[in-house]
Amino acid sequence: MPRRDDIESVLVIGSGPIIIGQASEFDYSGTQACRVLRDEGLRVILVNSNPATIMTDPEIADATYIEPITVDVVRRVIELEQPDALLATLGGQTALNTAMALHDAGILDKYGVRLLGADIAAIKKGEDREVFKSLVDALPPELGAESARSAVCNTLDECFAAADELGYPMVVRPSYTLGGRGGGFAYDADDLRQIAGSGLAASPYSQVLLEESILGWKEFELELMRDRLDNVVVVCSIENVDAMGVHTGDSVTVAPAMTLTDREYQRMRDVAIAIMRAVGVDAGGCNIQFAVEPTTGRLIVIEMNPRVSRSSALASKATGFPIAKISAKLALGYTLDEIANDITRSTPAAFEPTLDYVVVKVPRFAFEKFPGADTRLTTTMKSVGEAMAIGGNFAEALQKAMRSLESGSAGFWTKPDRTLPHADLDPLEAVAIPHDGRLYNVERALRAGYTVEQVYEASGIDPWFVDQVLGILELRREVEQVVADDGIDSAKSLAILAHAKRQGFSDLQLSKVLEVAEDVLRHLRQAAGIRPVYKTVDTCAAEFAAFTPYHYSSYGEETEVEPREKPAVIVLGSGPNRIGQGIEFDYACCHAAFALSDAGFETIMVNCNPETVSTDYDTSDRLYFEPLTVEDVLEVVAAEQAAGPLVGVIVQLGGQTPLGLAARLKAAGVPVVGTSPEAIHLAEDRGEFGRVLASAGLLAPKHGTARSSDEASAIATGIGYPVLVRPSYVLGGRGMEIVYDEGSLRAYVERATDASPEHPILIDRFLDDAVEVDVDALFDGEQLYLAGVMEHIEEAGIHSGDSACALPPITLGRSDIARIREATEGIARGVGVRGLLNVQFALQSDVLYVIEANPRASRTVPFVAKATGVALAKAAARVMLGATIDELRAELLLPDGDGARMPLHSHVAVKEAVLPFNRFLGVDTVLGPEMKSTGEVMGIDAGFGVAYAKSQAAAYGALPTKGRVFVSVANRDKRAMVFPVKRLVDLGFEVLATDGTAEMLDRNGVRATVVPKYSEGLAGNAVERILAGEIDLVINTPFGSSGNSGPRVDGYEIRSACVAKEVPCVTTVQGASAAVQGIEAVIRGDLDVRSLQHWHRELAALRAETRADGSGPR
Amino acid sequence: MSRTTPSRTPISRISRSSPAVLMLEDGRTFRGESFGATSDDLGRPAETFGEAVFATGMTGYQETLTDPSYAGQIVVQTAPHIGNTGVNDEDPESRAMWVAGYVVRDPSRIPSNWRSRRTLEDELRAQGIVGMSGIDTRALTRHLRERGAMRGAIAPAPADGAGEAALLQRILDSPGMVGANLAPTVSTQEPYTVSPASFGVSEVRLRVSALDLGIKSRTPARMAARGIEVTVFPATASGDDLLADGPDGVFLSNGPGDPATTSYAVEAAQKVLQSETPLFGICFGNQILGRALGFGTYKLVYGHRGINQPVQDRATGRVAVTSHNHGFAVDAPLDGRTDTPYGRVEVSHVALNDNVVEGLRLLDLPAFSVQYHPEAAPGPHDADSLFDSFVDLMQHPGKKGNA
């Protein structure tokens, strides 16, 4: 039966910025959906504030609104575009909540917009915990489905009443929040008060659910699809290795489920299907979570998501069944039997994938970024990314996943035990605490002689999984024994090494265990013919032939890599999302695949992040779902060199992960294309780079490189404090700090050397009050294409990833930009860049300093591409493969001129960072040189004020247009603050301030009401008033040294209160000025929406005019 | 389901086993380790012969091993880990394991499930099932997919080329599946009755005679749960035997072997059709009904063995995800109605993966059959309502077929 013919245009809502609990998986699903809709000839209108996504590329939708995902903005889009339908089940909780709000506001009805996939009633049944619970309880009793005993509460008093019934411990879950935000375990009344209190605040409906504890039960998930004829299939079962009590997003998970008999599995399936029918998800996907009591098999339904979720992305990658794509088709009215299975081509999507491999997902955390955060894993999700691995058995998949994480340890025994979390505890005590890397402690406990049963009792991890870890440990001991007895190159040793490889041991792990160099071990292994083969993810366990080369390595008999004739390029992806290395790099990798495919190459992607577009089997010609380690990459390269001509490997687009492999890959004879590893070294080595700058006549802040504590303090004294210190070769300012004295410097060196042992510490003069500028450019060896100049809104010292920035720069003069262009070209030439270059400059007192240069794709590439309407990453990939900038201009891939000067009257784009502080209550929210943001948004409009206001609305909620502003600033900032605060008063704001700030404002003619400091402990202090909801905007710049003294703590409490109540909080002078401009623009009513395509058309026209005037930059 | 055993099976470990091979009749050999029984009753190193087939279900190895339809076959499990949930006393589908041999990639080191009573390997040994592990089951599956199911053997690794040649000769000398008459070897020898009372249903609403060609215990169970008293007859029971007590309906079960060899069952089915007694067949029973109607049967290249097989009901367009275990299929025209000595017949169900006939419906007599397993075990319960259709047919035989 054909698809429904009553719709011609569809509005798709994306998921906005990357935040914890809602990451790039929704770019993957949204991109798939948009493609399906367009292939069906529908006009696609997209709203998503996140520029770093593939889905917001102008060619993915017909009209792309990079605008805040708010009811007001989406209403304006609906007014303008008049879509027939809305697809909101592929943009995570954000899209679903927005759709609900649009419905509640009557907007969908008013404009006749139909909801596709799941209707309002179904969404409410799935999302409202009370409704859902009663629905589960109403299922036929023979199904054996139960929900946990529970109570829905709207006030704390109701919570305490319910606690008498349910007993402690109990689970607190707020309704309608993401990733369980605001939830947790309450062990006593105090816990309940705190957790339920914040849960009530976090829930948009002030509702929490209290549940009997099912802590320690086994946890499972099923992913289902249903079409309008009521055909239902279960796409995947997922079992959590961590028992109930750890959010599934923070759990190690495995697919398929490992410890269910068919009877139990089928019962779970029956219940899941009955729930999906009862909820009424008519055409699309859903995800249902279950808990199973380990000793009785009692089955409890935990929750369902009536939409595509993070788990659906994982299930899609784990099975090869593209849930989002098929959801979109089902929403259009197709039935499962009408949709072909892309992989087999000959069979339909109406089936259940069966796996002949094991998939393990491990979460990636970023606690090191948030000192003071609670690292215990709970029902609130805290991880920032994940890695997935596929293996022939569980041990292989687990060990591949562990080394995919790049979390410091690269699998068991790759780091000393003393560096493990909770190393000071007895291992059995350590495994009782759910934490990042708990499996390392499971292994430590088993090694210490505890039994599988003891570890199970302590951790709740099913004995089957614990025993798998024991199997790995036993095999290690056998390897050691055999090698010790017979010598490493004996036949018996090689046989046991082959066995270890089949169980997923890396060369690195074996080299640590056997105390030989990794390269030696690799050569020995390869010489003995112990090489991986590549199997295919085919949805059907080889029952039918597969046509999509989606591969994973395993140690078996037969490889499935097909020979090929076209020259191929391998693109190395960026691995798990983390702070500092996120979706932006995946964006660049995908674009390289698209561009090189268009240019006639066969493209091959290597990555291990299931949340990405790059790991969609449609993105490149071949996909290897593999860890990004030297060993795993070298084996892929060898397999592809055997398959056909290989032009080279791209390491410069996936961020630090592949870049860090460059030198070793090249040393192993792998052709690295684009900027050479030597050039990369030139840019990253301080001394070498200093010589490049000197010969180009450029200045860097005074700096030095130290390899010891003494050396560091000598250098810092020479430069003069404050200094900026950091380890070399890092992304996202990991371990970067501003230190003010020798004591803190020495303390830092202690910590940082642990963070990155192989590399020395860099010490820079810290430039106070400088304007920071970010530049992205392309260099082909002869010519520079300056893609964009971004001016940071926060001053130098705030990590560029956390700083808002504007393109074009809002305060730089033409001569400044000309100097920047010249400097960038000098660096590109000096370093020997072939491809992308990102340079950070600081302009202080009219002196231009080069802070750093990175000869690779930067975090800002997608932002620049969207702000300037140029497919920068595509052009970069072409340059890396030898195309010149002139050739790309001739192909119209690049425009004439470049981004150094945007034409007069062109739009302004503002990028704002999104920070995860609401996940880490108790962590200070002050920005600094260490990057902390998880994602970004873009605001785009004709002028800076509105663009900035949009960026704020997209990132944190709209700027207030009236009400009370609380101001408390450091002495050095007081002078600069007078003007913006005065302007706020003129705009009608009431000003509250601490006494020092109030006094200064008063002397400048600004009346401010004095509010006591928090540290004075008086009633009505700033923190109390923020928590009481009496403050609409906070301007607070930090002061006091980073100790625990009074003023510093005051600021900390103020900012924490802002996070808790979601009050906009500005922490820099420049931010305050920008906020004032934004507020003015909103008050003037300038906030309107325009599609990206509109802005790009306008820009192209302006560029043409500029050319006609002959006033171009060339 | 038993909830009386809260403690887990004590952890036991599988010792490193001896080298073994799986050799196929085309000479392809896979090396691995022995798994399960390693010697026969006389203590000689065990080897086993059978038709190598692959099964793709990720759950239900215990049901698979005890499914009589696998008699004579060396079953290759594509699921990577087998044995994770051990062996319990509730899930066997018959009185014994029937596979001729069992091939897995990674046997579980320990079982972990609250119902587990013993390890799979212990059970394989106890039942004398020869198996092997540690081989690239995906490569083997791809080989069988491309070349078709074929004869093979699991044996201790031959010491030399001569040993290998001898083993290959023994494989070539072993019987194949075409022409194999296996149903009588797995069938009950004496009739027995499954009563609704044992499934908590007090009232006997209907009585059915079931021909056991290799019946799985779940099948009478699903009928008994609907108030049907099921009398199970040996494979060679005649039509008169089946009809002797004047049952409300007759059921033809699943079973192993080549349907072309089962003339006794075909004749019995024809007798039942002539009596106009409502008839329901599954799997082998579908093939028997097909032959009784005058259709041919043929051997599929590698068969359907899995629990994820989509089957479409041609009347409603609905798709059921179903459990399959068949190497043969009925050769009937997919479209339109065929005139047979028993009136008009149409193909009611089709496999969406490969358009194989998955169900027959008579339009002028109360009879229907499906090629798959509505009783599941293992597998999804999507087709369970076919037993309701059978009940309906017995209560309203005038409605004909699977109405």
Interface residues (C-beta under 8 A of the other chain):
Chain A: M1 L229 D230 N231 V233 V234 S237 P256 A257 M258 T259 L260 T261 D262 R263 E264 Y265 Q266 R269 D270 P294 T295 T296 G297 T335 L336 D337 S346 T347 P348 A350 F351 E352 P353 T354 L355 D356 Y357 V358 G392 N393 F394 V452 E453 D462 P463 W464 D467 Q468 L470 G471 K535 C540 A541 A542 E543 F544 A545 G556 E557 E558 E560
Chain B: M1 R3 P6 S7 R8 I11 F30 F54 T56 G57 M58 T59 G60 Q62 E63 T78 A79 P80 H81 N84 T85 N88 E90 D91 R105 D106 S108 R109 I110 P111 S112 N113 W114 R115 I135 D136 T137 R138 A139 T141 R142 R145 G306 I307 N308 Q309 P310 Q312 G317 R318 V319 V321 L352 N353 D354 A376 A377 P378 G379 P380 H381
